[in-house]
Amino acid sequence: MQSPHPFWHHLPPERRTRTARLALKLQRLKAWLGGRRQRVSFTVVVYLLVWSMPLLVGQPVITVFALMPLLLVPPVGWLVYWLVWKEFHD
């Protein structure tokens, strides 16, 4: 079995318990979920789940309008960046 930490084998055997291993894994999971990328991904997934509920009720138009910012912000941001770059470099 792979050790959960590089110094795991230096711990005394009485401290190498299953609960200690699970606590270490839980601590790593909390640290990973605390990252910015994971928070943004979680927020986008929750937003998609909430706004896909009207599809179940038969209201696709409101779902399309709610999802438009997710679809339009990246291309509009790229367009603004390109126009500003073009303004200062041409």
Backbone as a ProteinNet text record, in pm:
[ID]
protein_1_A
[PRIMARY]
MQSPHPFWHHLPPERRTRTARLALKLQRLKAWLGGRRQRVSFTVVVYLLVWSMPLLVGQPVITVFALMPLLLVPPVGWLVYWLVWKEFHD
[TERTIARY]
84.4	0	88.9	48.2	123.6	104.8	214	202.2	141.8	57.2	-11.1	78.6	194.5	283.8	427.9	521.3	660.3	722.7	680.6	737.5	651.4	555.2	462.9	538.4	638.5	710.1	798.2	818.2	894.9	807.9	676.4	587.5	594.4	576.4	568.9	444.4	450.4	337.5	204.6	208.3	81.6	14.2	88.9	28.7	-9.2	27.5	-6.2	-138.5	-239.6	-369.8	-451	-558.2	-647.5	-711.9	-747.9	-809.7	-710.7	-583.3	-482.5	-467.2	-470.1	-460.6	-581.7	-700.9	-821.9	-821.7	-771.1	-762.9	-668.2	-558.3	-463.5	-526.5	-597.9	-664.8	-773	-847.2	-950.6	-889.1	-777.7	-708.7	-660.6	-608.5	-564.7	-682.4	-794.9	-913.7	-964.9	-967.3	-1010.1	-917.8	-788.5	-693	-712	-737.8	-758.3	-886.4	-993	-1119.6	-1111.9	-1016.3	-1000.2	-932.1	-886.7	-820.1	-917.5	-863.7	-948.2	-1014.9	-940.4	-995.5	-1112.9	-1101	-1208.2	-1330.8	-1309.6	-1424.2	-1497.7	-1424	-1488	-1562.7	-1501.3	-1567.6	-1693.9	-1686.1	-1802.7	-1914.9	-1880.7	-1981.1	-2047.8	-1969.3	-2026.3	-2116.7	-2075.6	-2158.5	-2290	-2284.7	-2408.6	-2498.1	-2439.5	-2516.7	-2585.3	-2511.6	-2570.3	-2682.3	-2662.3	-2766.2	-2892.4	-2874.4	-2990.8	-3067.6	-2996	-3064.6	-3104.6	-3069.6	-3122.8	-3252.3	-3288	-3414.6	-3537.5	-3539.8	-3657.2	-3677.9	-3573.6	-3591.1	-3683.1	-3674.2	-3759.5	-3905.8	-3929	-4065.4	-4119.6	-4031.7	-4075.1	-4056.7	-3958.6	-3930.3	-3789.7	-3770.6	-3634.8	-3584.6	-3675.2	-3632.1	-3557.3	-3608.9	-3541.6	-3405.8	-3396.4	-3268.3	-3166.9	-3211.2	-3120.8	-3071.8	-3162.4	-3121.3	-3026.9	-3047	-2960.3	-2822	-2814.1	-2685.4	-2608.3	-2672.9	-2605	-2480.1	-2480.6	-2356.4	-2238.4	-2264	-2154.8	-2099.9	-2187.1	-2144.3	-2086	-2133.5	-2093.7	-1977.5	-1956.2	-1850.3	-1711.1	-1674.2	-1538.8	-1514	-1604.1	-1574.5	-1575.5	-1664.7	-1668.1	-1541.5	-1496.4	-1371.6	-1253.1	-1248.4	-1141	-1148	-1268.3	-1285.5	-1237.5	-1271.6	-1226.9	-1074.7	-1016.9	-871.1	-807.7	-860	-804.9	-816.5	-931.5	-949.7	-855.6	-838.8	-747	-603.7	-566.7	-432.5	-409.6	-507.9	-497.6	-485.9	-557.3	-553.6	-413.4	-344.1	-213.7	-96.7	-119.4	-9.1	-15	-116	-124.1	-107.3
-118.2	0	124.7	223.8	348	429.9	485.1	565.9	701.3	755.9	881.1	1004.1	991.1	1105.3	1054.1	1132.9	1085.7	1049.1	1114.2	1085.5	988.7	924.7	835.5	721.6	667.6	553.5	594.7	724.2	770.4	784.3	779.3	787.1	658	666.6	543.5	463.6	334.1	250	283.4	330.3	361.3	485.9	568.5	687.9	663.6	549.1	516.3	440.8	500.1	434.4	469.1	396.7	422.2	560.1	599.7	731.7	843.6	823.2	924.2	935.1	821.1	820.3	890.6	862.6	928	1077.5	1115	1257.6	1330.3	1265.8	1326	1341.2	1238.4	1246.8	1354.3	1365.6	1468	1607.7	1623	1752.1	1789.9	1693.8	1720.8	1755.5	1686.5	1715.5	1856.5	1895.8	2031.7	2136.1	2110.6	2205	2213	2099.3	2098.3	2172.2	2150.8	2218.8	2367.6	2409	2549.9	2629.4	2561.4	2630.7	2712.8	2812.9	2904.1	2831.7	2747.7	2677.2	2588.2	2520.8	2432.9	2513	2628.4	2711.7	2765.1	2809.9	2860.5	2747.8	2630.9	2516.8	2477.6	2474.4	2439.7	2541	2669	2773.4	2760.1	2733.2	2717.4	2594.9	2486	2364.7	2389.1	2455.6	2486.4	2577.2	2677	2767.7	2689.6	2599	2518.5	2428.8	2369.1	2282.3	2360.3	2477.4	2557.6	2603.4	2649.3	2702.7	2596.7	2471.9	2366.7	2308.7	2347	2300.2	2347.3	2470.7	2508.8	2421.6	2356.3	2263.6	2148.2	2105.6	1995.5	2036.8	2166.7	2218	2253.2	2259.5	2292.3	2438.6	2504.7	2645.8	2660	2620	2625.1	2766.7	2862.4	2997.2	3063.4	3050.8	3113.2	3046.7	2917	2848.4	2900	2922.2	2974.8	3113.5	3199.3	3333.5	3329.1	3235.4	3225.1	3171.8	3088.8	3031.9	3119.8	3221.1	3308.3	3377	3424.7	3485.3	3388.4	3261.7	3164.5	3144	3157.1	3135.4	3260.6	3378.5	3500.9	3575	3557.8	3633.6	3601.6	3475.9	3452.2	3514.3	3499.1	3563.1	3715.5	3773	3919	3967.8	3896.9	3933.1	3926	3821.7	3810.6	3925.1	3961.5	4071.2	4203.4	4229.4	4352.1	4353	4240.5	4231.4	4259.4	4198	4215.4	4360.1	4424.3	4563.3	4657.6	4636	4720	4698.1	4572.7	4543.9	4611.3	4601.8	4661.4	4813.7	4874	5019.2	5067.5	4992	5036.2	4985.6	4888.9	4833.1	4865.3	4930.9	4967.6	5115.6
0	0	0	-74.3	-83.7	43.7	93.5	214.8	179.7	267.6	237.4	246.4	305.8	322.8	316.9	263.3	254.2	389	496.3	628	709.2	645.5	716.1	784.8	720.3	779.2	897.7	919.7	1036.1	1161.1	1143.8	1260	1339.7	1470.4	1549.4	1508.6	1518.3	1473.8	1541	1666.2	1733.9	1675.8	1603.6	1541.4	1395.6	1340.2	1201.4	1195.7	1250.1	1253.8	1129.6	1114.2	1000.9	1012.8	1135	1152.6	1120.5	1153.8	1119.6	968.6	899.9	754.3	692.6	745.2	693.6	723.7	841.2	875.2	780.3	745.9	651.8	513.1	468.7	338.2	338.3	448.7	458.9	459.1	527.4	530	390	315.9	178.4	88.4	106.6	26.1	54.1	181.7	216.4	155.2	159	100.2	-50.9	-115.4	-260.2	-297.1	-219.6	-247.2	-217.1	-137.1	-105.2	-214.9	-318.6	-428.2	-511.1	-577	-655.2	-772.1	-841.3	-957	-916.5	-803.7	-759	-717	-652	-612.3	-733.9	-834.4	-956	-1026.1	-1037.2	-1101	-1025.8	-893.2	-812.6	-832.6	-837	-857.1	-993.1	-1096.4	-1230.8	-1236.9	-1174.7	-1175.2	-1102.1	-987.1	-913.6	-996.3	-1062.1	-1147.7	-1259.9	-1322.7	-1430.1	-1378.4	-1262.1	-1206.5	-1171.6	-1110	-1071.2	-1194.2	-1295.7	-1412.9	-1514.1	-1491.4	-1578.1	-1521.3	-1399.3	-1341.5	-1419.2	-1471.9	-1551.6	-1675	-1722.3	-1834.2	-1796.1	-1671	-1625.4	-1618.6	-1596.6	-1587	-1725.3	-1823.5	-1958.3	-1993.4	-1933.1	-1959.1	-2018.2	-2143.4	-2198.7	-2226.4	-2249.1	-2285.1	-2170	-2048.1	-1934	-1909.2	-1936.1	-1920.9	-2022.2	-2144.5	-2247.5	-2208.6	-2161.4	-2120.2	-2000.1	-1911	-1793.4	-1830	-1932.6	-1971.4	-2069.4	-2124.8	-2220.5	-2163.4	-2038.9	-1987.6	-1987.5	-1956.6	-1957.4	-2097.7	-2196.9	-2334.8	-2398.7	-2359.2	-2426.8	-2361.2	-2233.6	-2166	-2221.2	-2241.5	-2295.2	-2432.7	-2532.9	-2661.4	-2654.7	-2575.4	-2563.2	-2492.2	-2391.2	-2324.2	-2418.6	-2501.3	-2599.3	-2699.4	-2743.3	-2838.5	-2778	-2653.1	-2586.5	-2576.2	-2535.9	-2526.7	-2662.3	-2767.8	-2901.8	-2947.8	-2921.7	-2963.5	-2888.4	-2759.2	-2681.9	-2729.2	-2751.8	-2800.6	-2935.3	-3023.5	-3156.8	-3147.5	-3053.5	-3036.3	-2999.7	-2915.2	-2868.2	-2952.1	-3039.8	-3117.5	-3266.2	-3311.3	-3453.7	-3473.4
[MASK]
++++++++++++++++++++++++++++++++++++++++++++++++++++++++++++++++++++++++++++++++++++++++++

